[in-house]
Amino acid sequence: MKKIFSGKVFDVLPLSDGIIFSYCKDVIDENTIVSYKMISFENGHFTDVARNIYLLTKFGNNYKATAMFCGNYITAKSIVLPNSKVFLLEDNGSAALLDNDATLLWSGELKYRGGAAADIALYKNTLWASFPECNVLLRYNLSTMREELRIGGNKSPFSRPEGLFVEGDSVMVCNSGSSKLIQVDLNSYSVFEYEDFEEPIHQYVQVGDCRFAVLDSLIQIKQINLIPLKQFT
C-alpha cells in the first residue's frame, strides 16, 4: 500500500475516474482552514478544486441549498439517491431526507442506545448505519425509516465501526478500534476480516481498480485484493 497524501482528511468522495477530498490546510487562531483536492486516474496528478465542485459531488445539483441545511457540510455524511433526493447525517446523529429541491421530507435521529451513527450507506432500498459506541450496524427501511436488522452487539465482530462503503452485495466496514477493514455479505450477513492496517482506518472508498483508505495520518492507495483474511464465527 502506498501513501498518497499526509494530513488531516475530513471526507473522501468517489468520482468516475478518481477521488475528491476535503482536508485541513491550516489552523489559524484555532480556526480550521479547509481546502479541497482531486486526483484523476488519467494522469495521477493532484489538482486543487473549488468548494463548489466538492459540494456538487457530495450533495448533487442543488448543493447550495443542501449545504446551507447542514450544520456542518464538511463533517455531514450524505447519500444522493437515484431520484436525486439527498439523505443527510450529522455527526450528532440527527438525520434528514431532502427532496431534489432541498425541501425537507423527513427528519429524525439515527441513534442506538444513545450513540450516534458515524456513517451511512445505501444498498437497494435499505439504509445501513454504523454505531462506533455500540459496535453494531443497523439496517433501516428507507421508505419507513424503521429499523429492520442489527449486526453486532455484545459479541460483535466490530470494534468502533466508522466508515461504510458498498461494493456489489457487500458493505466494507472501517473497524477503527482494531485497525481492520471488515467485509459484510449483505445476502448471507457473513462477516469477514478483509485487511489489516498499521493505524486505525476511518474511511474506505473503491474506484475502478484502486482502493483508498483514510488512516489517522494519511490517505493510502492499493490495488484490489479480493481475498478476505478470515471469516468471523
N, C-alpha and C positions, 0 to 999 in steps of 0.2 A: 504494500500500500504506500502511496506517495502523497506527501504533504503538498497542497496547492495554495493554501492561504493560512496565515497565522494571525491570531487576534480574536476579539470577541465578536462572534457571529450571532445575529438575532434570529434570522429566518432564511431558509433556502427554498427557492421555488423552482420547479422544473419547467423548462422550455422544450420546444420540439427538437432543438438542436443544441441544448446547453442548459445552463442554470443562471438565475439571477438571485442575488442575496443582499441583505442589509447587514451592516456591521458598524461597530464603534470606530469612528475615525479619530476622535479625540474627546477628552473631557476637559472642559474649561469652566472653572469656578463651580464645580460639581454639576455642570450641565453636560449631558452626553451629546456629542455631535454625531449624527447618523449619516452614513453615505451608502451608496449602492453600486454594486459591480455586476457585470455579466461576463460569463465565459462562453464562447462559441466553440463547438467541436470542429468547425470548418478550419480554424487557424489556431485554436488553443490559446488565444490571447485574452487577457482581461481588458474590459472596457468599462470606464465609468459611465453610469447611466443616470438619468434624471429620476427624481422621486415619482413623477407621473408614470414612467414606464414600469417601475416596481409596483405601484398601486394598481395599474391596469392588469398586470399579471396576477396579482393577488386577489383582486375584487371584481374583475370583469369590467364591462363597458361603462357602467355607472359608478366608477370607482371614487369619484369625488364625493358624492353623497354618502356612499357606503363608508368611506374613511372618516367622514365627519360624524357618522353614527357611532363609531368605535370610541371607547375611552382611550385606547392607545392602539393605533393602527399597526405599530411595529410588533408588539407582543401578541396581538389578537391572532387567533387561528381562523382560517376561512376555507370554505369549500364552495366553489362556483358550480351549481347543479346544472344538469343538462338543459333545463328550461330557463337558464340564466338567473334563477333565484340564487341568493347567497346565504349560506349558513355561517354564523359568526360565533366564536367562543372567546370570551375574555379570560384573562389569567385568574380572575376571582371566581370563575365558574358560571358567570352569567352568560346566557346564550340567546340568540335571536335568529329568526328566519326573515329575510327581506325579499320582497318582490323585485323584479328586474328594474323597477323604477325607485328602489330603495324604500318602498312603503313597508312598514312593519306588519308582518303576517302572524308572527308568534314570538313570544319571549318567555323565558323561564330560566332554570338553572340546571347545569349538569354537575351534580354533586353526588357523592356516595359516602355515607357515614360522615358527613361534614367536610370531606375532602373534595376539592375542586378538580375537574378534569384538566389534564395537561395538553391533550391534543385530540383531534378528531379525524376520521377518515370515512369515506363513502364506499360502500360495497352494495351494489344493486340498489334496493330501496331501503337499505338499513344504514344507520349511522353507528360507527364504533367510536368509543371514547376510552382513553387511558386515565387511570387514577393512581398516581405515584404513592400517595399516603396509605392506600389500602391494598396495593399490589393486585389490582383487578383491571380487566377490560369489561366494559358493558356494551351490549348491543341494544340500540333503540330502533323502533319502527319510525321511519322518517315522516310518515303521514300522521301518526298519532302522538309521537314523542314519548311513547310508553316503553319502559324497559322490558326487553324480551329475553335476554340471556346474559349470564355472567360467567367469565372465566377467571379463575384465581380466587383468592380469599386467604383462609388460614394456612392451608398448604398450597402455596402458589408457585407457579413456575416463573413468576415475575418478581423483580426487585427494583422498585421505583420505576415502573414503566412510564416513558415520556412520549417521544415522537412515534407516530404511526405512518406507515406508507403501504398502500395496497398494491400488490403485484399479482395480476391474474386473480386466482382464487385464494390467495394468501395475504395476510397482513403481516408486515415486518414491524416488530416492536423494539424500540430502543430501551434496553434494560440498563438504566443509568447506574443503578445500585450495584450491579455485578459486572459492568463494562462489557456486556454481551448483546449481540443482536439476536433476537428471538423471532422465529417464524411460526405463525399460527395458520393452519389449514382451515379455511372458512367453510369447508364442506364437512370434514370429519372432526374439526376442532382439536386435532392432534397438534402438539406443541413441540418444536424442535429448537435446540441451540444451533444457531446458524453460523456465528462468528464471534471470536474473542477480540477485544481491543485492550490496549495498554492504559487507556483513560476511559472515564465514563462517556458513553455515547448518548447524545441528546436528540439527534435528528438523523434521518436516513432518507435518501432520495435516489431513485434509479432513473436514468435517461439513456435509452438505447442500450449500448453495451458497457456503459460506465455506471458505477455506483459511487455515491458521495456520502460520507459520514461526517457529522459535526461532532467533534470531541471537545473536551474542556478548553483546549488552547488553539485549535486549528480545524480546517477542513481537510479531509483526506479523500483520495480518489483511488479506486481499484477496479480492475476488470471483474466481470461477473464470475462467481464460483457458486454453482448450484448444488453443492454437496453440504447438507447440514451436518453439524458435529455429532449430535445425538438427539434421540427423542426423549422427552420427559416422560416419566411413568408415574 
